């Protein structure tokens, strides 16, 4: 299948999943994950009305994003952010950073933004809902305390939560990961924190985005279903 057909099929599946929770396709923000994929493929996808792209690694984003200027509406950084990569990421002007899970990283990011006189940066807090040690993210029991601390930082705006579902064929276990995040999302919506607006629930990838949408996701991060298998260089 070509990228255009992949996107049409993906949109159809998103629409069906959204209808199950009485929502429309337009309420689900699709981030096209471009990790390892070459520029021609990404440009082809952007020509098919995809507007939002996500990269996992700062080094790869540095290579691609400048060459795609004017072709996308938003660039999202969705991978783990190491504090020593902040100064390389920020010139790429990410619309949203999905992966803040430590106060120390948030503080360094905030300080860099102030020093460089950059605009307020929108972020999501990444929560490890699967309990897997191999995954990044704050433990769900510590999410509230982390958000409260980050909310005191003047140049960061928390726009929601992000998680990665458990890699398993057991749908109940996958669903549970998303339910944990949705519960926190709804709880934190009511909190009187400054610099916090629970707008985005970023969860769901190629293998589980339909379950994520059924559980309330309004932002999904999909690569393989658009571009095919990842392309790794020799």
Buried (B, 14 or more C-beta within 10 A) or exposed (E): EEBEEBBEEBBEBBBEBBEEEEBEBEEBBBBBBBBBBEEEBBBBBBEBEBEBBBBBBBEBBBEBBEEBEEBBEBBBBBBBBEBEBBEEBBEBEBBBBBBBBBBEBBBBBBEBBEEEEBEEBBBBBBBBBBEEEEBBBBEBEEBBEBBBEBBBBEBBBBBBBBBBBBBEEEEEEBBBBBEBBBEBBEEBEEEEBEBBEBBBBBBBBBBBBBBBBBBBBBBBBBBBBBBBEEEEEE
